[in-house]
Amino acid sequence: MNIGILGTGEVGKVLAAGFKTIGHDVMIGTRDPQAGKLTDWQAQAGASVQAGTFSETASFGEVIVLAVGWDHAKAVIDLADSTNFDGKVVLDATNPLTFEQEGQPPVLALGHTDSAGEQVQRWLPEARVVKWFNIVGNPHMVNPNFNGDKPDMFICGNDDSAKATADELAQQLGWPPVIDLGDISRSRYLEPLAMVWITHFFNTGFDGNHAIKLLRK
Ligand SMILES: NC(=O)c1ccc[n+]([C@@H]2O[C@H](COP(=O)([O-])OP(=O)(O)OC[C@H]3O[C@@H](n4cnc5c(N)ncnc54)[C@H](OP(=O)(O)O)[C@@H]3O)[C@@H](O)[C@H]2O)c1
């Protein structure tokens, strides 16, 4: 499958390398592919991942991953050209974070009655947006392993077939079957859940070796 990853931060790079390793064709999007920002990474973890503009990457992807800071999400979608998303599965890993105080956890820029997931779906009304992978730190996004145990991934979105694709891709990346919370408005709960992960990250000296699991009996 052609997977277009919008974003060259840690999340974009981890997912691009992970998808490439399991056999997908991957393009990672950046404002200026000629700037050399990805050269070292492409020589190692990102071997044979192509780099393109945001527009080239969105056009390339049959599935598109949105992995950019919330402050720049709309700008990146505009650069990518919203028509390149029409009909496609968009896996939205963003959290709408605002960093107000140095050394303190960020806060959510929106919530309760709205969410980043819903905003992304409104910006891309013809796309099939799924909130996905926003509740785990990037070092654990591919083949998560906690002493032999695996965390859970919760998702939400309006389109069942898009969520099936999101589940299939998560399982290919080494996750158990995802837990579907419902329509995209459930991002209102998944984005605060990410704040639990992030706050614990700050409280434990930026260790990051934690993830979320639903226990059942
Ligand atoms: N970090 C984690 O472990 C983690 C876990 C779960 C979810 N998330 C969420 O995942 C998303 C991605 O996080 P990240 O830390 O990997 O990425 P990031 O560093 O926040 O974003 C990197 C991307 O932002 C683009 N960018 C920066 N300034 C821009 C501007 N002025 N206009 C347009 N684009 C601009 C960069 O473009 P260029 O490539 O051109 O420089 C780059 O592709 C965030 O929403 C985050 O909250 C993060």
PDBQT file of the ligand as one rigid body, heavy atoms in Angstrom, charges set to zero:
ROOT
HETATM    1  N1  LIG A 301       5.954  12.889  20.109  1.00  0.00    +0.000 N 
HETATM    2  C1  LIG A 301       5.191  11.821  20.374  1.00  0.00    +0.000 C 
HETATM    3  O1  LIG A 301       5.688  10.795  20.863  1.00  0.00    +0.000 OA
HETATM    4  C2  LIG A 301       3.730  11.862  20.035  1.00  0.00    +0.000 A 
HETATM    5  C3  LIG A 301       2.905  10.790  20.374  1.00  0.00    +0.000 A 
HETATM    6  C4  LIG A 301       1.570  10.806  19.985  1.00  0.00    +0.000 A 
HETATM    7  C5  LIG A 301       1.067  11.885  19.280  1.00  0.00    +0.000 A 
HETATM    8  N2  LIG A 301       1.886  12.935  18.982  1.00  0.00    +0.000 N 
HETATM    9  C6  LIG A 301       1.358  14.030  18.172  1.00  0.00    +0.000 C 
HETATM   10  O2  LIG A 301       1.830  13.793  16.857  1.00  0.00    +0.000 OA
HETATM   11  C7  LIG A 301       2.011  15.028  16.164  1.00  0.00    +0.000 C 
HETATM   12  C8  LIG A 301       3.417  15.074  15.583  1.00  0.00    +0.000 C 
HETATM   13  O3  LIG A 301       4.362  15.231  16.621  1.00  0.00    +0.000 OA
HETATM   14  P1  LIG A 301       5.933  15.307  16.262  1.00  0.00    +0.000 P 
HETATM   15  O4  LIG A 301       6.607  15.723  17.526  1.00  0.00    +0.000 OA
HETATM   16  O5  LIG A 301       6.373  14.070  15.564  1.00  0.00    +0.000 OA
HETATM   17  O6  LIG A 301       6.000  16.423  15.134  1.00  0.00    +0.000 OA
HETATM   18  P2  LIG A 301       6.331  17.983  15.196  1.00  0.00    +0.000 P 
HETATM   19  O7  LIG A 301       7.776  18.141  15.443  1.00  0.00    +0.000 OA
HETATM   20  O8  LIG A 301       5.382  18.653  16.134  1.00  0.00    +0.000 OA
HETATM   21  O9  LIG A 301       5.961  18.427  13.700  1.00  0.00    +0.000 OA
HETATM   22  C9  LIG A 301       6.909  18.297  12.689  1.00  0.00    +0.000 C 
HETATM   23  C10 LIG A 301       6.330  18.801  11.391  1.00  0.00    +0.000 C 
HETATM   24  O10 LIG A 301       5.799  20.122  11.543  1.00  0.00    +0.000 OA
HETATM   25  C11 LIG A 301       6.094  20.840  10.366  1.00  0.00    +0.000 C 
HETATM   26  N3  LIG A 301       6.121  22.275  10.606  1.00  0.00    +0.000 N 
HETATM   27  C12 LIG A 301       6.820  22.944  11.537  1.00  0.00    +0.000 A 
HETATM   28  N4  LIG A 301       6.603  24.268  11.429  1.00  0.00    +0.000 NA
HETATM   29  C13 LIG A 301       5.761  24.437  10.389  1.00  0.00    +0.000 A 
HETATM   30  C14 LIG A 301       5.156  25.554   9.770  1.00  0.00    +0.000 A 
HETATM   31  N5  LIG A 301       5.375  26.798  10.196  1.00  0.00    +0.000 N 
HETATM   32  N6  LIG A 301       4.339  25.348   8.718  1.00  0.00    +0.000 NA
HETATM   33  C15 LIG A 301       4.093  24.105   8.266  1.00  0.00    +0.000 A 
HETATM   34  N7  LIG A 301       4.640  22.979   8.821  1.00  0.00    +0.000 NA
HETATM   35  C16 LIG A 301       5.470  23.147   9.860  1.00  0.00    +0.000 A 
HETATM   36  C17 LIG A 301       7.486  20.343  10.013  1.00  0.00    +0.000 C 
HETATM   37  O11 LIG A 301       7.699  20.581   8.634  1.00  0.00    +0.000 OA
HETATM   38  P3  LIG A 301       9.131  20.372   7.942  1.00  0.00    +0.000 P 
HETATM   39  O12 LIG A 301       9.262  18.903   7.738  1.00  0.00    +0.000 OA
HETATM   40  O13 LIG A 301       9.036  21.152   6.702  1.00  0.00    +0.000 OA
HETATM   41  O14 LIG A 301      10.161  20.898   8.918  1.00  0.00    +0.000 OA
HETATM   42  C18 LIG A 301       7.414  18.866  10.314  1.00  0.00    +0.000 C 
HETATM   43  O15 LIG A 301       7.028  18.093   9.218  1.00  0.00    +0.000 OA
HETATM   44  C19 LIG A 301       1.705  16.127  17.173  1.00  0.00    +0.000 C 
HETATM   45  O16 LIG A 301       0.386  16.578  16.976  1.00  0.00    +0.000 OA
HETATM   46  C20 LIG A 301       1.855  15.431  18.511  1.00  0.00    +0.000 C 
HETATM   47  O17 LIG A 301       1.075  16.038  19.519  1.00  0.00    +0.000 OA
HETATM   48  C21 LIG A 301       3.193  12.955  19.346  1.00  0.00    +0.000 A 
ENDROOT
TORSDOF 0
